[in-house]
Amino acid sequence: MSAEIQAATPLMIQYQAIKRNFPDALLLFQVGDFYEFFYDDAKKAAAFLGITLTARGKNNGDPIPLCGVPVHTVEFYIAKLVKGGFKVALCNQLEAATPGRMVERGVAQVFTPGTLTDAKLLDEKSASYLFSFFPLENQWGLLFAELMTAQLFATVLPASADKTLQAELSRFCPDEIIIPGQKLAQPFELYFSKLGFYTTVAAYEAAQSHEANLWTQQQFSHEAQLQIKKYTVLESALNLFHGYIKKNQEASLSLFNQFTYYQPEDFLMLDAATQRNLELVKNMHDGSRKNSLYEHLDYAVTAMGSRTIKKWILRPLVKKEAILARQEVIQKFVNDVIVSHALKKQLSEIGDLERIVGRIMVRRAMANDFNALAHALSILPLLRSTLIGCSDAHIVQRFAQQLGDFSELQALLVAAFNTDSTREWTIKAGFNQQLDYLRNLIDDQTLILNQLEQREQQKTGINSLKVRYNHIHGYYLEVTKANTHLIPDYFIRTQSLVGKDRFTTVELKSIEAELLIAKNQVDQLEREVFEKVKRDVMRYGHDLRKLAYALAHLDALFGLSQVAYNFGYIRPSITEDATLEIVNGKHPIIAQSVAHRFVANSAFLKEESYFWIITGPNMGGKSTFLRQVALITLMAQIGSFVPADSAIISLRDRIFTRVGAGDNVAEGKSTFLVEMEEAALICQQATEKSLIILDELGRGTSTFDGLAIAQAVVEYLYITVKAPCLFATHYHELTMLQQDFPALSCYYAASRKTQEGILLLHKIEKGVADGSFGVEVAKFAGLPRSVVERAQEILDILEGVEKAHISTVAQRPLPSDNGECADLVLENKHLVDRIEQLEQALMQSNNLVRAVSSIDYNDLSPKKAFDILWQLKEDR
């Protein structure tokens, strides 16, 4: 709330006291069977949820806005609010209501996008990260925390390394970003919001550091502590994270003991543009997983396996040994169909163990989570036996060893938790003697009530008399009005309704008292037993996390093996030299969409031919070819098999792609500026071990500007960077560079002209294309016939210009002196003049066509016609 409001009632005083601790969250305040919103929270919630806004009482003469939701539906509304970008604080009644005193209330949980644990609120196919970002003048501290696995990933970047920051954000896709409430961090709130991330400004005080340091010393290894102390900015990011979690999810703090410091180059680096252009985890059409590489590779059986595959796609490996280890397991599963069939069945029964364990460890698990854990553990012996049967794969043997022995824990879970759906119990009968005694007592009392009902029916002669119960009046005898003359004196009237009356008796009150005492005792005891079992299970927490990690990785490898088996993918050879050889490679997603109609293409990038200039018509297959080479390389470096007849993949440190056209209106950047920024990033960061994919560089500006930039970039990448590069272009003049650069080769997307038009063959062949056939493609796209014919006329005129002179200019090295520059200008002046004349004539013709087309002939007087003709004459 924007200002302090003096509450008029004890309930509002209590509400205000709690709300002050959560000013940035919507407070769901339990009042009996409802959770209620008040004041500004009520207005926001009612508007977003579409529920009725009412008022309750007054404050300073003004009605207090109010809206509410039933207790039993609160999870549905919390899910909607959190997904809508709200934080929600859930304030529960901590005790039963007692007449004459205020019910004690407290916030049980705060729901923020980065601290969610409920399966209904999380995307089962994506890991949920909370990102703590701390900027100093010279360095930025980055800390990514996954609550459900209690893993921390941290790195330090130089200040202003915004492109690398964006790459890391795209890798982890955090659900929430927290930044400190300090002046240096203020610009980043808008920066992250523009990138589409949910951002929270969290309180950060120097006083927090002492408590956070104690937590660090307790939770992390000596090596991790030294790494944290090495960077002040990293220590600050960790302290910021500690303070935020302590307030919103304190129970999870004790679980974080895995701290991983990494450098971005520890994985294959993929800048944000490359991740987007290659559609690794979401498509560029609607941002969903459909037609992404992730969707194609996700054949994991469990959700935790799917999440692991997604992590691998965004963090490909750069070490050969690790890649070969994954390949070995995949190969075994591909070869052994019987083992694969057994694994699929067993993994499906294990389910999402990673998040089950996560909820247990953060104390948010329900009885069904413990039953699911018990079932998963019961599958382990069979799974272990299946893996041990893979005698020729030592990596698989290691998985079998990691599964461990959880027989004692399984026995505890089976004995403790009720699986009888006819009983609303948490703890199974037979687990606790006192609990069984109280339950039997309740069952006995229920039988006594039935006997009482029968006795009273016989004594009074009222066969319709019933013993009933409600929360307000407890147990009562219900008699219809027609039988009130038969009611005995010892019946005590408690309520009179239309058509019936309610009574009690001394005996009924006595039974009710004993029954209520027993029910309260059984509920309390069951909660105590449940809490004790939870603590017993949590002692296995570390081993359970290791088990879930191993099973997630096993399932991910199994999923990749299913992709290889189903689509006939091959195991690529991994090399550390400069060789990149793909024989009859295919684009993994498009090839499955068009099936047998897809045309395979090969790529041979070696030291003697590491730079390809690729020409050819639009829709001829150039872009598909470029992307498939990048995707096959990336797939190989996550350990996956690839779509090709054979492949030798050299390890890359980075993959860069500059494809397509897109602006960034939010930051005031045109399409061409974005294009140049991406090209600049490639020139600045690419190394000899990078793979560069460039598609249509320089097309966002004038022909001369674009050609000049394209050639300059080609020369820089070839001479200075020396990285393997596929460069698709419509600037055919660039093909002349092969005369000066021996390792530069020219290829083209083949096509044939027919009587019906151009036939696109989608085959990449050595040589140079005859042209781009843009007019033919425009015709194919359905442009009006008159437009196509006019475009062909203009093209014929432009092609009459002396192209040889343009080619000479494009391929000529930089002049060595001013005299040579002058000769060059004079030599080509007539060419520039001729182009300017053609451009001016074309503009005049277009203006004339537009002017004539805009005339309304139904409203054309002789005077208006004369004026129009005169104006057209003047304009010419």
Beta strands, then each sheet from edge to edge (+ up, - down):
strand 1: 26-31
strand 2: 34-38
strand 3: 54-59
strand 4: 62-70
strand 5: 88-93
strand 6: 105-111
strand 7: 129-135
strand 8: 139-146
strand 9: 151-158
strand 10: 176-180
strand 11: 199-202
strand 12: 258-261
strand 13: 269-270
strand 14: 466-470
strand 15: 474-480
strand 16: 492-497
strand 17: 500-504
strand 18: 573-575
strand 19: 580-585
strand 20: 601-605
strand 21: 611-615
strand 22: 646-650
strand 23: 654-658
strand 24: 691-695
strand 25: 725-728
strand 26: 744-754
strand 27: 757-766
sheet 1: 3+ 4- 2+ 1- 5- 6+
sheet 2: 11+ 10+ 7+ 8- 9+ 12+
sheet 3: 13+ 23+ 24+ 25+ 21+ 26+ 27-
sheet 4: 14+ 15- 17+ 16-
sheet 5: 18+ 22+ 19- 20+
end
